């Protein structure tokens, strides 16, 4: 018998915490921070923008995956149950539908240390998906041997036909991995770009949120693993109905609650020889419904406990006090710590709304109305939900924050827009939400009858329901008391779209924006005196954002909508906000030889994780190819002056862009350039430096393409920026490596190149 080194260690006791919470649910609790493979980072549930009868459910796991994290690349864990839970009927106990995923990993070529070599893959991962429709009493396998794409390692591993897999592109591998289940769902499991975005450095420095331009997206170029399911509405609706059968766009029978979890065996045993055994029952170690709950609401001493509970059987009521008096509210209240947190200065909770109602922590809120006949016919009446929404005189946010997280919001007075209320917040107003599913537990709730807002709609907003509320209060199209679709009614907290800026929305909600939307205006509005409830205080709240307001790359136009993972060969090296990779894809000519007609193409902007191919009619080798070196045909050079260059992501015709290159002007420019007196010059503002970034000024490149590249002392390129046409003075922020040392910054134009040494202490 093998000698046991560590025996019978209960799983929850083996996790030794070494760092604490960051991101939507990335390492949010001490125990799960030591078990990244089981760490549920985000949950999304939204109406498909391409099919009105489909819902997309997404659960992401494994935070902060560095794209270059080899040789043992990130993958789903074996001996873990990953589950997506759906609730559609408050009359039944527990889940109404559950999807369970388990993964298996095998090595096709254990003789190499490479993950992919000669067409074979190590850490090759497959999955089984089971579905239960009776609360887990029985299970049906709906996918066996589902394929998980490999890590996006690099061009030799993925596209090379000799030493790699020979795929057309990584996107082709990901698309091929989409599998249709025996019950009709489409499912994708695999690595992706982490779609969450947030300035963690500011957020967890006691709410020190930084404005756009200064904020840093801590998830920039990190990957994660996703489980994405596209499900027919009729599968999720409790009576099997389609959207076409709904009574209206807020039909209460179409509300679902969604949450995700991971579970491990209770016992883990480590033996000699590298063997590990797992035994005992299954224990839930991570769960997530609404974003940021365990990060920014639940205190550190309760985080592990929160992760261990399901949201059923009133388990979450023990945590209700953290929603009715949220800690974040203390930093939006000048009588507490508001003045010490300037990053939240735009958010100030109502202390005398309508001259009477105080919603700061520990204050009565609307409790003075409890039992008043004015509440009859509203959700606040004792005969309705008054016992939950007005529990006592010291839980002011039970009326707005608690239902958002624990029950969903009903289409009842007072939870309608102030439009049509004539100044009385308890009156009937314009309907804009009904995702009411009163389980008294934290879930992401979605009304599936609400249409999707087209992503091309000019009124599409990442502020979700806050954006819908603004339109319903200010846009002439919607200023009426009738039920009608308002763009973004399908956004968070009615479900959660990938684009939704949940950090900003939740901070605005803590700051009282929901109260204002239903007519409990900010303190600077005086009824009968102020000309409009749209006051300076409301303007500040609506103008506030958390600094980072969108993801660092695009989303796909179709299922699974999440983007392919960042490529390890490129790495994730942070680049500042002026970096061209944040801009749409375009193409330019980086170098042109006026004597031979030779051209060197260069991509500008776009997704650096995706390979670009080029075409140029009138070039000797002009067909679609990833080759950037082309030559204009002799006849074209003699008789013409321009050539049309096309570029697109490989295999994606919809991404095509064009550029008309005037080679005669370029040659004229080159002749002029030889006569110019101003040489290419680089100037660093602060060198040596102790910072992790420097500002560089470049002159002498006007009218030419300019490439800035930063290398370390070993000659490895760690960052690059391309400017298609430089101005007389180019000033850019260059991100240095994480370690002190010597770096080399090079500027390259078609005619010159200059290098300068950068010293970071």
C-alpha positions in Angstrom: 0.0 0.0 0.0 1.3 3.4 -0.9 2.4 5.6 2.0 -0.1 8.3 2.6 1.4 11.7 3.0 -1.8 13.6 3.7 -4.9 11.6 4.5 -8.5 12.3 4.8 -8.2 16.0 4.5 -11.7 17.6 4.3 -11.7 19.7 1.2 -12.9 22.9 2.8 -10.1 22.6 5.3 -7.3 22.0 2.8 -7.6 25.4 1.2 -5.0 27.7 2.8 -5.9 31.3 1.8 -3.1 33.5 0.5 -4.9 36.4 -0.9 -8.3 37.9 -0.9 -11.2 39.0 -2.9 -11.1 40.7 -6.3 -13.4 41.1 -9.3 -17.0 40.1 -10.0 -16.4 36.7 -8.2 -12.8 36.2 -8.9 -11.1 34.9 -5.7 -13.8 36.5 -3.7 -13.6 34.3 -0.5 -10.6 33.0 1.5 -11.2 29.2 0.9 -12.1 29.4 -2.8 -9.1 31.6 -3.5 -6.9 28.5 -3.1 -9.0 26.4 -5.5 -9.1 28.4 -8.8 -10.4 25.5 -10.9 -13.6 25.5 -8.9 -13.9 29.3 -8.6 -17.1 30.5 -10.3 -16.2 34.0 -11.6 -19.3 35.3 -13.3 -22.9 34.3 -14.3 -24.8 35.8 -17.3 -28.4 35.2 -18.4 -29.8 37.1 -21.3 -32.2 37.0 -24.2 -30.3 36.0 -27.4 -29.9 39.0 -29.7 -30.1 36.7 -32.7 -33.2 34.5 -31.7 -36.2 35.8 -29.7 -37.0 32.2 -28.6 -33.6 31.5 -27.1 -31.9 32.3 -23.8 -28.2 32.3 -23.2 -26.9 31.0 -19.9 -23.1 31.5 -19.2 -21.1 30.5 -16.1 -17.4 31.3 -16.1 -14.8 29.7 -13.9 -11.0 29.9 -13.2 -10.0 33.5 -12.7 -7.0 35.4 -13.9 -5.7 32.9 -16.5 -2.6 34.3 -18.0 -2.7 33.5 -21.8 1.0 32.4 -21.6 0.4 30.2 -18.5 2.2 27.1 -19.8 3.5 24.4 -19.9 0.5 23.2 -17.8 -2.2 25.2 -19.4 -5.4 26.1 -17.6 -8.3 23.6 -17.9 -11.5 22.6 -16.2 -10.8 20.4 -13.2 -11.5 16.7 -12.9 -13.4 15.6 -9.8 -15.4 18.8 -9.8 -19.1 19.2 -10.5 -19.9 22.4 -12.3 -23.6 23.2 -12.3 -25.9 25.8 -13.7 -29.2 26.0 -11.8 -32.5 27.4 -13.0 -35.6 28.2 -10.9 -38.9 28.9 -12.7 -41.6 28.0 -10.1 -41.7 29.3 -6.5 -44.2 26.5 -5.7 -41.5 23.8 -6.1 -38.5 23.1 -3.8 -35.0 23.6 -5.1 -34.0 23.7 -8.7 -36.5 23.2 -11.5 -33.8 22.6 -14.1 -30.1 21.8 -13.4 -27.3 21.3 -15.9 -24.3 19.4 -14.5 -20.9 19.2 -16.2 -18.0 16.9 -15.4 -14.7 16.9 -17.2 -12.0 14.3 -18.1 -8.4 15.0 -19.1 -6.0 12.8 -21.0 -2.6 13.1 -22.6 -2.3 11.9 -26.3 1.5 12.2 -26.3 3.0 12.0 -22.7 6.6 11.7 -24.2 6.8 15.5 -24.9 6.7 18.5 -22.6 4.7 20.4 -25.2 1.0 20.7 -24.9 0.5 20.3 -28.6 2.9 18.6 -30.9 2.6 16.8 -34.3 -1.1 16.9 -34.3 -1.6 15.5 -30.8 -2.7 17.2 -27.7 -1.9 16.8 -24.1 -4.4 17.9 -21.4 -7.1 17.1 -23.9 -10.3 17.7 -22.2 -13.8 16.3 -22.8 -17.0 16.7 -20.9 -20.3 15.0 -20.0 -23.4 17.2 -19.5 -26.3 15.8 -17.5 -29.7 17.5 -17.0 -32.2 17.1 -14.2 -35.7 18.5 -14.2 -36.8 17.2 -10.8 -34.5 18.9 -8.4 -31.6 16.5 -8.8 -33.6 13.3 -8.0 -32.7 11.9 -11.4 -30.3 12.8 -14.3 -30.2 12.3 -18.0 -27.0 12.5 -20.0 -27.6 14.9 -22.9 -24.0 15.2 -24.2 -21.2 12.6 -23.9 -17.6 13.3 -24.9 -18.1 16.9 -25.6 -15.0 18.6 -26.9 -13.2 21.4 -25.0 -10.9 23.4 -27.3 -7.2 23.6 -26.3 -5.5 26.6 -24.9 -4.8 29.3 -27.6 -1.1 28.7 -27.3 0.3 30.2 -30.5 0.4 29.9 -34.3 2.7 26.8 -34.4 0.5 24.9 -32.0 -2.8 25.8 -33.5 -2.5 26.5 -37.2 0.8 24.9 -38.2 0.1 21.7 -40.2 3.4 20.0 -39.4 4.1 20.5 -35.7 0.6 21.7 -34.6 -3.0 20.9 -35.0 -3.3 22.3 -38.5 -6.5 24.3 -37.8 -7.6 27.0 -40.1 -7.7 29.3 -37.0 -8.4 29.1 -33.3 -11.9 30.4 -34.0 -12.5 27.4 -36.2 -11.6 25.1 -33.3 -13.9 27.0 -31.0 -16.8 27.0 -33.5 -16.4 23.2 -34.1 -16.6 22.6 -30.3 -20.2 23.9 -30.2 -22.3 20.8 -29.6 -26.1 20.3 -29.8 -27.5 18.3 -26.9 -30.0 15.5 -27.3 -32.6 17.8 -25.7 -32.0 20.7 -28.1 -29.7 23.0 -26.2 -26.5 24.2 -27.9 -23.5 24.1 -25.6 -19.9 25.4 -25.6 -17.3 24.7 -23.0 -13.8 26.1 -23.2 -11.3 28.9 -22.7 -12.4 32.5 -23.6 -11.4 36.1 -23.0 -12.7 37.0 -19.6 -15.6 39.4 -20.5 -15.7 41.0 -17.0 -14.1 44.5 -16.6 -13.3 46.5 -13.5 -10.7 48.7 -11.9 -9.7 46.4 -9.1 -6.8 48.6 -7.9 -9.2 51.5 -7.3 -12.2 49.5 -6.1 -10.5 47.6 -3.3 -8.4 50.6 -2.2 -11.4 51.5 0.0 -13.6 52.5 -2.9 -10.9 54.6 -4.6 -12.6 54.4 -8.0 -10.6 56.3 -10.7 -12.1 58.2 -13.6 -11.9 56.9 -17.2 -8.4 57.4 -18.6 -6.8 56.8 -15.2 -8.6 53.5 -14.3 -7.0 50.2 -15.1 -8.9 47.2 -16.2 -7.5 44.5 -13.9 -8.9 41.7 -16.2 -7.2 43.2 -19.2 -6.0 40.3 -21.5 -6.8 37.6 -18.9 -8.7 34.5 -19.9 -11.1 32.3 -18.1 -13.1 29.1 -18.9 -16.8 29.2 -19.8 -19.8 27.0 -19.8 -22.3 28.5 -22.3 -25.7 27.1 -23.0 -28.2 28.4 -25.6 -31.7 27.1 -24.4 -35.1 27.5 -26.0 -37.4 29.6 -23.9 -40.0 26.8 -23.9 -37.5 24.6 -22.2 -37.0 27.1 -19.3 -40.6 28.4 -19.0 -42.4 26.5 -16.3 -45.3 25.4 -18.6 -43.3 24.8 -21.7 -44.5 28.0 -23.5 -42.7 30.0 -26.1 -42.2 33.7 -26.1 -44.9 34.0 -28.8 -47.4 32.7 -26.2 -46.6 35.3 -23.6 -49.4 37.7 -22.5 -47.1 40.8 -22.8 -43.4 41.7 -22.5 -43.6 41.6 -18.7 -45.6 38.3 -18.4 -44.9 37.1 -14.8 -45.0 33.5 -15.9 -41.7 33.9 -17.8 -39.4 34.8 -14.9 -36.5 32.5 -14.2 -33.8 32.6 -11.5 -30.3 31.5 -12.5 -27.2 30.7 -10.4 -24.2 28.6 -10.8 -22.0 26.5 -8.4 -19.1 24.1 -8.2 -18.8 21.2 -5.8 -15.9 18.9 -4.7 -15.6 15.6 -2.8 -15.2 16.0 0.9 -12.0 14.1 1.1 -8.7 14.5 -0.8 -5.8 12.1 -0.2 -2.3 12.7 -1.6 -0.1 9.6 -2.0 3.5 9.0 -2.9 4.2 9.0 -6.6 2.0 11.9 -7.4 -1.3 10.1 -7.0 -4.4 11.8 -5.6 -7.6 10.2 -4.4 -11.0 11.8 -3.9 -13.7 10.3 -1.7 -16.8 11.2 0.4 -19.9 13.1 -0.5 -20.0 16.3 -2.6 -19.7 19.7 -0.9 -20.5 23.0 -2.6 -17.4 25.2 -2.5 -18.5 28.1 -4.8 -21.7 29.8 -5.9 -22.7 32.9 -7.8 -26.0 34.5 -8.8 -26.0 38.3 -8.7 -22.6 39.8 -9.5 -20.5 41.3 -6.7 -22.6 39.9 -3.9 -19.9 38.0 -2.2 -17.2 40.6 -3.2 -18.8 43.9 -2.1 -21.8 43.0 0.1 -20.9 40.0 2.3 -18.2 40.7 4.9 -15.0 38.7 4.9 -15.9 36.7 8.0 -19.0 35.3 6.2 -17.8 34.8 2.7 -16.9 31.1 3.0 -20.2 30.4 4.6 -22.1 32.2 1.8 -20.3 30.0 -0.7 -21.4 26.9 1.1 -25.2 27.6 1.0 -27.7 27.2 -1.8 -30.2 30.2 -2.2 -33.1 27.9 -1.2 -34.8 27.2 2.1 -34.5 30.8 3.2 -30.7 30.2 3.7 -29.9 33.7 2.5 -32.0 35.5 5.1 -29.2 35.3 7.6 -27.3 37.6 5.2 -30.1 40.1 4.6 -28.7 42.7 7.0 -25.8 43.3 4.6 -28.3 44.3 1.9 -30.6 46.4 4.0 -27.6 48.4 5.4 -24.8 47.8 2.8 -21.3 48.7 3.8 -20.7 50.6 0.6 -23.4 53.1 1.6 -21.1 54.3 4.4 -18.8 55.8 1.7 -21.8 57.6 0.1 -22.8 59.4 3.2 -21.0 62.5 4.4 -22.1 61.9 8.0 -20.1 58.7 7.9 -17.0 58.2 5.7 -18.1 59.8 2.4 -15.6 62.6 2.6 -12.7 60.2 2.8 -13.6 58.4 -0.4 -13.5 61.0 -3.2 -13.9 58.3 -5.9 -17.6 58.0 -4.8 -18.3 61.7 -4.2 -20.8 61.8 -7.1 -23.0 59.3 -5.2 -24.9 60.6 -2.2 -27.8 58.6 -0.7 -31.1 60.4 -0.2 -31.3 61.7 3.4 -34.4 63.9 3.0 -36.1 62.6 -0.1 -39.3 64.6 -0.7 -38.4 66.4 2.5 -39.2 63.4 4.7 -37.4 60.1 3.9 -33.9 59.2 4.9 -32.3 56.1 3.3 -28.9 56.3 4.9 -27.7 53.2 6.9 -29.7 52.7 10.1 -32.3 55.3 9.2 -36.0 54.5 8.8 -36.4 54.9 5.0 -40.1 54.5 4.3 -40.9 52.7 7.6 -42.9 55.7 8.9 -45.5 54.7 6.3 -45.9 51.1 7.5 -49.5 50.3 8.1 -50.7 53.6 6.5 -53.6 53.3 4.2 -51.6 55.0 1.5 -49.7 51.7 1.0 -52.9 49.8 0.2 -52.6 48.3 -3.3 -48.9 48.6 -3.3 -46.2 46.0 -2.8 -45.4 47.7 0.5 -48.8 46.8 2.1 -48.8 44.3 4.9 -51.2 42.2 2.9 -48.6 42.1 0.1 -44.9 42.1 1.0 -44.6 44.8 3.6 -43.2 42.4 6.2 -40.1 41.9 4.0 -39.8 45.3 2.4 -40.5 47.4 5.6 -39.2 45.0 8.3 -38.2 47.7 10.9 -37.1 51.3 11.4 -33.4 50.6 10.8 -33.4 48.7 7.5 -33.9 51.5 4.9 -32.6 49.6 1.8 -35.0 46.6 2.3 -37.3 48.6 0.0 -35.0 48.7 -3.0 -31.7 46.7 -2.7 -33.1 43.6 -1.0 -35.7 42.9 -3.7 -33.2 43.4 -6.5 -31.0 40.6 -5.0 -33.5 38.4 -3.1 -36.9 38.4 -4.8 -36.7 40.3 -8.1 -38.8 43.4 -8.6 -42.6 43.2 -9.2 -44.5 45.2 -11.7 -46.5 46.7 -8.8 -46.7 50.1 -7.2 -44.3 51.7 -6.2 -41.9 49.8 -8.5 -42.8 51.6 -11.6 -41.1 54.6 -13.2 -42.1 58.1 -11.9 -43.4 58.9 -15.4 -47.2 59.3 -14.9 -47.1 59.4 -11.1 -47.8 63.2 -10.8 -45.3 63.5 -8.0 -46.7 60.7 -5.8 -44.1 57.8 -5.7 -46.8 55.4 -4.4 -49.0 56.0 -7.4 -49.1 53.9 -10.6 -46.4 54.8 -13.1 -44.8 53.5 -16.2 -44.0 49.7 -16.1 -40.4 48.9 -16.9 -39.6 45.7 -14.9 -41.1 42.5 -13.7 -38.6 39.8 -12.7 -40.3 38.9 -9.5 -39.6 35.4 -8.3 -39.8 35.6 -4.5 -37.6 32.7 -3.3 -35.8 35.0 -0.8 -32.5 34.0 -2.2 -29.7 35.5 -4.3 -30.2 34.7 -8.0 -29.9 36.4 -11.3 -33.5 36.9 -12.4 -34.6 37.3 -15.9 -38.0 37.9 -17.5 -37.7 35.9 -20.8 -40.7 37.7 -22.4 -38.7 41.0 -22.6 -37.3 41.4 -26.1 -33.6 41.8 -26.7 -32.2 45.2 -27.5 -30.4 45.1 -30.8 -26.7 45.7 -30.2 -26.8 48.1 -33.1 -29.5 50.2 -31.6 -28.2 53.7 -31.0 -30.0 53.6 -27.6 -28.3 50.4 -26.5 -26.7 51.1 -23.2 -24.3 49.1 -20.9 -26.2 50.7 -18.0 -29.0 48.2 -18.5 -32.2 49.0 -16.6 -30.7 52.3 -15.5 -30.4 53.2 -19.1 -34.0 52.1 -19.7 -35.2 54.2 -16.8 -33.5 57.3 -18.1 -35.3 56.8 -21.4 -38.6 56.2 -19.7 -38.2 59.4 -17.7 -36.8 61.8 -20.4 -37.3 60.5 -24.0 -40.6 61.7 -25.6 -41.1 58.3 -27.2 -41.6 56.7 -23.8 -43.0 59.5 -21.6 -46.4 58.0 -21.1 -47.8 55.6 -18.5 -48.3 52.7 -20.9 -46.4 49.4 -21.0 -44.1 49.4 -24.0 -40.7 48.1 -24.8 -37.9 50.6 -23.8 -34.4 49.8 -25.0 -32.3 48.0 -22.3 -35.3 46.6 -20.4 -33.4 43.3 -21.1 -30.4 44.6 -19.2 -29.0 44.1 -15.7 -30.6 43.6 -13.2 -33.2 42.0 -15.5 -30.7 39.2 -16.3 -27.2 40.2 -17.2 -25.8 40.8 -20.7 -22.1 40.5 -21.5 -22.0 44.2 -22.2 -23.6 45.4 -19.0 -21.4 47.5 -16.7 -22.6 45.9 -13.5 -20.1 47.6 -11.3 -21.4 51.1 -12.2 -25.0 49.9 -12.1 -24.7 48.4 -8.6 -22.8 51.5 -7.3 -25.5 53.7 -8.7 -28.1 51.5 -7.1 -26.4 51.7 -3.7 -26.3 55.5 -4.3 -30.1 55.5 -4.6 -30.7 55.7 -8.3 -33.6 53.1 -8.1 -35.3 55.1 -5.5 -35.0 58.2 -7.7 -36.4 56.3 -10.7 -39.6 55.5 -8.9 -40.1 59.1 -7.6 -38.1 59.2 -4.4 -35.9 62.0 -5.7 -32.6 63.3 -4.4 -32.3 65.9 -1.6 -31.9 68.9 -3.9 -35.4 68.4 -5.3 -38.1 70.3 -3.3 -41.7 69.4 -4.3 -43.6 72.5 -5.5 -40.4 74.6 -5.7 -37.9 72.8 -7.9 -38.7 73.1 -11.6 -37.7 69.5 -12.3 -36.7 66.4 -10.4 -33.8 66.0 -12.8 -31.5 67.9 -10.4 -27.7 68.3 -10.1 -27.6 65.4 -7.7 -29.4 63.1 -10.1 -27.1 64.3 -12.9 -24.0 63.4 -10.9 -25.3 59.9 -10.2 -26.2 59.3 -13.8 -22.9 60.7 -14.9 -20.9 58.5 -12.6 -19.1 55.4 -13.8 -16.6 53.0 -12.2 -13.8 54.0 -14.6 -13.6 50.9 -16.8 -16.9 50.7 -18.6 -16.4 48.0 -21.3 -14.5 44.9 -22.0 -11.0 44.9 -23.6 -12.1 43.3 -26.8 -15.1 42.6 -29.0 -17.9 40.1 -28.5 -18.9 37.5 -31.1 -22.0 38.2 -33.2 -23.5 34.7 -32.5 -23.5 32.0 -29.9 -21.6 31.7 -27.6 -21.0 35.4 -27.9 -17.9 35.4 -25.7 -14.7 36.0 -27.5 -11.9 33.6 -28.2 -9.1 33.5 -25.5 -6.1 35.7 -25.8 -3.1 34.0 -27.5 -0.2 32.8 -25.3 2.3 33.6 -28.0 1.3 37.3 -27.8 0.9 37.4 -24.0 -1.1 39.9 -22.1 1.3 42.9 -21.6 -0.8 45.8 -20.5 -1.0 48.7 -22.8 -2.4 52.1 -21.9 -5.7 53.6 -23.0 -4.2 55.2 -26.1 -3.2 51.8 -27.5 -4.5 51.1 -30.9 -5.6 47.5 -30.1 -8.6 49.2 -28.4 -9.6 50.6 -31.7 -11.4 48.8 -34.6 -9.3 46.8 -37.0 -7.8 48.8 -39.9 -4.9 48.2 -42.3 -2.1 50.3 -43.6 1.2 50.1 -45.5 4.1 50.1 -43.1 6.9 50.2 -45.7 7.0 50.8 -49.4 9.9 50.4 -51.8 9.6 53.1 -54.5 12.1 51.2 -56.7 10.7 47.7 -56.6 7.0 48.2 -55.6 7.5 46.0 -52.6 5.0 46.7 -49.8 4.8 45.6 -46.2 1.3 45.6 -44.7 0.5 46.3 -41.1 -2.6 45.8 -39.1 -3.7 48.7 -36.8 -6.0 48.1 -33.8 -8.5 45.2 -33.7 -8.1 42.1 -31.6 -4.4 41.1 -31.4 -5.5 37.6 -30.4 -6.9 37.0 -33.9 -4.9 36.4 -37.1 -5.4 38.8 -40.0 -5.2 38.0 -43.7 -4.7 40.4 -46.6 -5.7 40.8 -50.3 -4.5 43.4 -52.8 -5.8 43.3 -56.4 -3.0 44.5 -58.6 -0.2 42.9 -56.6 1.9 40.1 -57.9 0.9 37.8 -55.1 -2.4 39.6 -54.3 -4.7 36.8 -53.1 -6.0 36.3 -49.5 -3.0 35.3 -47.4 -1.5 36.2 -44.0 1.7 37.2 -45.9 2.4 40.9 -45.2 5.0 41.2 -47.9 3.6 42.0 -51.4 4.7 43.6 -54.6 2.7 45.9 -56.9 2.6 44.6 -60.5 4.8 46.5 -62.9 2.0 47.7 -65.2 0.0 48.9 -62.2 3.0 50.9 -61.0 3.5 52.5 -64.5 -0.1 53.4 -65.2 -1.8 53.7 -61.8 -1.4 55.6 -58.6 -3.4 53.7 -56.0 -4.0 50.1 -54.9 -6.9 48.8 -52.8 -5.8 46.7 -49.8 -8.3 44.5 -48.0 -7.8 42.9 -44.5 -9.9 40.7 -42.3 -9.7 38.2 -39.5 -9.0 34.8 -41.0 -12.3 33.1 -41.8 -14.4 36.1 -40.9 -15.6 38.0 -44.0 -17.8 40.2 -41.9 -14.7 41.8 -40.3 -13.3 43.0 -43.7 -11.8 46.5 -43.9 -10.2 48.3 -46.8 -7.4 50.9 -47.3 -6.6 52.7 -50.5 -2.8 53.2 -50.7 -1.5 56.0 -53.0 2.0 54.7 -53.8 2.8 57.7 -55.9 2.1 60.1 -53.0 4.2 57.8 -50.8 7.1 58.1 -53.1 6.7 61.8 -53.4 6.6 61.9 -49.6 9.8 59.8 -49.5 11.6 62.2 -51.8 10.4 65.1 -49.6 11.4 63.1 -46.6 15.0 62.9 -47.8 15.1 66.6 -48.0 13.6 67.3 -44.5 15.9 68.5 -41.8 14.1 67.2 -38.7 15.4 63.8 -37.8 13.5 61.1 -36.0 13.8 61.9 -32.3 12.6 60.2 -29.1 12.4 61.9 -25.7 11.4 60.2 -22.5 9.7 62.3 -19.8 11.3 60.9 -16.7 14.3 58.5 -17.2 15.4 56.7 -15.1 12.0 56.1 -13.5 10.5 54.2 -10.5 7.1 53.9 -12.2 5.8 51.0 -14.2 5.1 53.3 -17.2 6.8 56.2 -19.0 5.7 58.9 -21.4 7.5 59.2 -24.7 7.5 62.0 -27.2 8.3 61.4 -30.8 9.1 64.0 -33.4 10.4 63.8 -37.0 7.8 61.2 -38.2 5.0 63.5 -39.4 2.9 61.9 -42.2 4.6 58.5 -41.9 3.6 55.3 -40.2 5.2 54.9 -36.8 5.7 51.8 -34.7 6.8 51.9 -31.0 8.2 48.7 -29.6 9.4 48.0 -26.1 11.8 45.1 -25.4 13.5 43.8 -22.3 17.2 43.3 -21.8 16.9 39.8 -23.4 15.5 41.2 -26.6 12.0 39.9 -26.0 9.2 42.2 -27.3 6.8 43.0 -24.4 4.7 45.8 -25.9 4.0 47.5 -29.2 1.9 50.4 -30.5 1.3 51.4 -34.2 0.3 54.8 -35.4 -0.9 54.7 -39.0 0.0 58.4 -39.7 2.1 60.3 -37.2 1.6 63.9 -36.4 4.3 66.5 -35.8 4.4 65.5 -32.1 3.3 62.1 -30.9 3.0 61.6 -27.1 2.3 58.1 -25.8 2.3 56.2 -22.5 4.4 53.0 -22.6 3.8 50.3 -20.0 7.1 48.8 -18.7 7.6 45.3 -17.4 6.6 44.4 -13.8 10.3 44.1 -12.7 13.0 46.8 -12.3 15.7 46.6 -15.0 16.8 47.9 -18.4 14.4 48.2 -21.3 14.8 49.4 -24.9 12.2 51.5 -26.6 12.4 51.6 -30.4 10.6 53.9 -32.8 10.5 52.8 -36.5 9.3 54.7 -39.6 9.6 53.6 -43.2 12.8 55.6 -43.4 14.4 55.7 -39.9 14.6 53.9 -36.6 15.8 55.1 -33.2 16.3 53.2 -30.0 16.6 54.6 -26.5 17.4 52.9 -23.2 14.9 53.0 -20.4 15.9 52.4 -16.8 13.4 51.4 -14.2 14.6 51.3 -10.6 
